[in-house]
Amino acid sequence: MPKHEVRGGEPREYDVAIVGGGLVGASLALALAGSTMRVLLIEGVAPDSSSQPSFDERTTALGNASRRIFQGLGIWEDLAGEAAAIRTIHVSEAGRFGSACLRAAEQGVEAFGHVIPNRVMGAALWRGLRRAGGVTMRVPARVTAVEIAADGAAFSVETADGACETVSARLLVAADGANSVVRAAAGIPAQVEDYAQVAITAAVVTDRPHDGTAYERFTPSGPVAVLPLHGGGYGTVWASEPARAAELLALSDGAYLNALQERFGWRAGRFLRAGRRASYPLRLSRAAATVGMRTVLIGNAAQGLHPIAGQGFNLGLRDAALLAERIATCAGDPGAPQLLGAYSEARAADRGGVVRFTDSLVKLFESRLPGASLLRNLGLVLFDLSPPAKRALARVSLGFGGPTPRLARGLPLT
Ligand SMILES: Cc1cc2nc3c(=O)[nH]c(=O)nc-3n(C[C@H](O)[C@H](O)[C@H](O)COP(=O)(O)OP(=O)(O)OC[C@H]3O[C@@H](n4cnc5c(N)ncnc54)[C@H](O)[C@@H]3O)c2cc1C
């Protein structure tokens, strides 16, 4: 194990150190809270801070597999009261005749998923961690000076007041987002493709109650998603070219609502008020590998997706659930190469499938090739008529693919 210059004593030793306590890292920590492993969670920004980057103003569409994972983690009861069920998904393309409507009841499920504010999920996860005990937490604190060797990883944990401790772990988990310092320290490159789109998010209030329909509207400059919220109104995500996004961000609330209404149409009613807008540059980032020596990458540290299909967190949560299962059931060393190799192999199909599905959806609808629009319309119409296509999308919405983690199947972790 690499030796650091130690301030304040010998390195502290853990079995698993999770860097990043955002949506995915906090979920992994909670899943491991009852295990026999000594777990350390380090998060740079306090969970209730207004600058917390994972638990911000966004809303997340959670698939049913993710709901089951949260049930297994014991926090669904905390979330259910703030969750809006998605009972219908409506897909359309601006200026074209095709549209598709998927109804949960026709697919034999109560809902395709639920929409929950990120802040609510973050608060529930951290409450769950404090309730469960068993996980050592350093927050707000940042991980720096990571060194990885064949028998473990050592790194510094720096708190806001300048204190610094040196820690070692048999397994280092990168849950520190798209610009992961752990991924860099592990020497794992990430391939990044800029979509040249910026997503603007805002909650909006409408003049009529919603009926649980989530809308996805494809427009020439990027997609608009309009997701039902608990208590009424919608969470909106509007992706457009960067220059247009800058103009939209500079508009008054009223002018922004008019622009959104013009782009999206009237199927959800009249947009009356908008909450605070936030913006996110959109890119696809893919780590060349999801495991390295004594290291595993999960969530956005492994792959960052366009939000078009609402899959990024759902995929990251399945990373966390399967990793927790493998760690909790391993007889000895959670950072052993065999365990990491088997984990990576088990996640490959789900990861590859969701990345390809999301990326091709972005490219299909932005394609300006002659004939592409006709194909898209035919696709939407066929999709509206064809039960196998609907079932395929319903499966994606439900969050399955590859070996399903036990928690996602409604089973206990071990
Ligand atoms: C507009 C938009 C809408 C989306 N909608 C959906 C949706 O509907 N459904 C869905 O499934 N997904 C959605 N996503 C994707 C989803 O938000 C991400 O997949 C999710 O946030 C990934 O979580 P994460 O914990 O892996 O990473 P992050 O959210 O990036 O969290 C990383 C955490 O690590 C901490 N950190 C970073 N560096 C360090 C360090 N050195 N030391 C300590 N801590 C550190 C950060 O403070 C942060 O808390 C959306 C994304 C966007 C942009």
The ligand as an SDF file (V2000), in Angstrom:
LIG
                    3D

 53 58  0  0  0  0  0  0  0  0999 V2000
  -30.7750   18.0980  -16.7140 C   0  0  0  0  0  0  0  0  0  0  0  0
  -30.5850   16.6890  -16.2480 C   0  0  0  0  0  0  0  0  0  0  0  0
  -31.6890   15.8820  -16.0030 C   0  0  0  0  0  0  0  0  0  0  0  0
  -31.5220   14.5510  -15.6070 C   0  0  0  0  0  0  0  0  0  0  0  0
  -32.6270   13.7610  -15.4370 N   0  0  0  0  0  0  0  0  0  0  0  0
  -32.4710   12.4580  -15.1240 C   0  0  0  0  0  0  0  0  0  0  0  0
  -33.6130   11.6020  -14.9850 C   0  0  0  0  0  0  0  0  0  0  0  0
  -34.7620   12.0200  -15.1260 O   0  0  0  0  0  0  0  0  0  0  0  0
  -33.3940   10.2770  -14.6870 N   0  0  0  0  0  0  0  0  0  0  0  0
  -32.1400    9.7870  -14.5120 C   0  0  0  0  0  0  0  0  0  0  0  0
  -31.9950    8.5790  -14.2530 O   0  0  0  0  0  0  0  0  0  0  0  0
  -31.0430   10.5850  -14.6200 N   0  0  0  0  0  0  0  0  0  0  0  0
  -31.1810   11.8950  -14.9170 C   0  0  0  0  0  0  0  0  0  0  0  0
  -30.0760   12.6950  -15.0240 N   0  0  0  0  0  0  0  0  0  0  0  0
  -28.7330   12.1410  -14.7400 C   0  0  0  0  0  0  0  0  0  0  0  0
  -28.4110   12.1910  -13.2430 C   0  0  0  0  0  0  0  0  0  0  0  0
  -28.5890   13.4790  -12.7250 O   0  0  0  0  0  0  0  0  0  0  0  0
  -26.9800   11.7130  -13.0010 C   0  0  0  0  0  0  0  0  0  0  0  0
  -26.8350   10.4580  -13.5980 O   0  0  0  0  0  0  0  0  0  0  0  0
  -26.6740   11.6300  -11.5100 C   0  0  0  0  0  0  0  0  0  0  0  0
  -26.6250   12.9070  -10.9320 O   0  0  0  0  0  0  0  0  0  0  0  0
  -25.3270   10.9410  -11.2950 C   0  0  0  0  0  0  0  0  0  0  0  0
  -25.0600   10.9130   -9.9020 O   0  0  0  0  0  0  0  0  0  0  0  0
  -23.6010   10.6660   -9.3480 P   0  0  0  0  0  0  0  0  0  0  0  0
  -23.7660   10.5470   -7.8520 O   0  0  0  0  0  0  0  0  0  0  0  0
  -22.9390    9.5740  -10.0940 O   0  0  0  0  0  0  0  0  0  0  0  0
  -22.7680   11.9790   -9.7300 O   0  0  0  0  0  0  0  0  0  0  0  0
  -22.9780   13.4770   -9.2760 P   0  0  0  0  0  0  0  0  0  0  0  0
  -24.4150   13.8050   -9.2140 O   0  0  0  0  0  0  0  0  0  0  0  0
  -22.1100   14.3030  -10.1810 O   0  0  0  0  0  0  0  0  0  0  0  0
  -22.3820   13.5400   -7.7830 O   0  0  0  0  0  0  0  0  0  0  0  0
  -21.0010   13.4810   -7.5240 C   0  0  0  0  0  0  0  0  0  0  0  0
  -20.7640   13.8790   -6.0810 C   0  0  0  0  0  0  0  0  0  0  0  0
  -19.3610   13.7430   -5.7810 O   0  0  0  0  0  0  0  0  0  0  0  0
  -18.9280   14.8600   -5.0230 C   0  0  0  0  0  0  0  0  0  0  0  0
  -17.4780   15.0180   -5.2830 N   0  0  0  0  0  0  0  0  0  0  0  0
  -16.8740   15.3010   -6.4680 C   0  0  0  0  0  0  0  0  0  0  0  0
  -15.5260   15.3230   -6.3150 N   0  0  0  0  0  0  0  0  0  0  0  0
  -15.2630   15.0320   -5.0010 C   0  0  0  0  0  0  0  0  0  0  0  0
  -14.0680   14.9120   -4.2180 C   0  0  0  0  0  0  0  0  0  0  0  0
  -12.8540   15.0630   -4.7710 N   0  0  0  0  0  0  0  0  0  0  0  0
  -14.1750   14.6110   -2.8970 N   0  0  0  0  0  0  0  0  0  0  0  0
  -15.3990   14.4310   -2.3310 C   0  0  0  0  0  0  0  0  0  0  0  0
  -16.5780   14.5510   -3.0210 N   0  0  0  0  0  0  0  0  0  0  0  0
  -16.5050   14.8460   -4.3350 C   0  0  0  0  0  0  0  0  0  0  0  0
  -19.7930   16.0180   -5.5240 C   0  0  0  0  0  0  0  0  0  0  0  0
  -19.8780   17.0440   -4.5660 O   0  0  0  0  0  0  0  0  0  0  0  0
  -21.1420   15.3180   -5.7670 C   0  0  0  0  0  0  0  0  0  0  0  0
  -21.9760   15.3410   -4.6150 O   0  0  0  0  0  0  0  0  0  0  0  0
  -30.2180   14.0420  -15.4320 C   0  0  0  0  0  0  0  0  0  0  0  0
  -29.1020   14.8490  -15.6470 C   0  0  0  0  0  0  0  0  0  0  0  0
  -29.2740   16.1550  -16.0650 C   0  0  0  0  0  0  0  0  0  0  0  0
  -28.0560   17.0110  -16.3240 C   0  0  0  0  0  0  0  0  0  0  0  0
  1  2  1  0
  2  3  1  0
  2 52  2  0
  3  4  2  0
  4  5  1  0
  4 50  1  0
  5  6  2  0
  6  7  1  0
  6 13  1  0
  7  8  2  0
  7  9  1  0
  9 10  1  0
 10 11  2  0
 10 12  1  0
 12 13  2  0
 13 14  1  0
 14 15  1  0
 14 50  1  0
 15 16  1  0
 16 17  1  0
 16 18  1  0
 18 19  1  0
 18 20  1  0
 20 21  1  0
 20 22  1  0
 22 23  1  0
 23 24  1  0
 24 25  2  0
 24 26  1  0
 24 27  1  0
 27 28  1  0
 28 29  2  0
 28 30  1  0
 28 31  1  0
 31 32  1  0
 32 33  1  0
 33 34  1  0
 33 48  1  0
 34 35  1  0
 35 36  1  0
 35 46  1  0
 36 37  1  0
 36 45  1  0
 37 38  2  0
 38 39  1  0
 39 40  1  0
 39 45  2  0
 40 41  1  0
 40 42  2  0
 42 43  1  0
 43 44  2  0
 44 45  1  0
 46 47  1  0
 46 48  1  0
 48 49  1  0
 50 51  2  0
 51 52  1  0
 52 53  1  0
M  END
$$$$
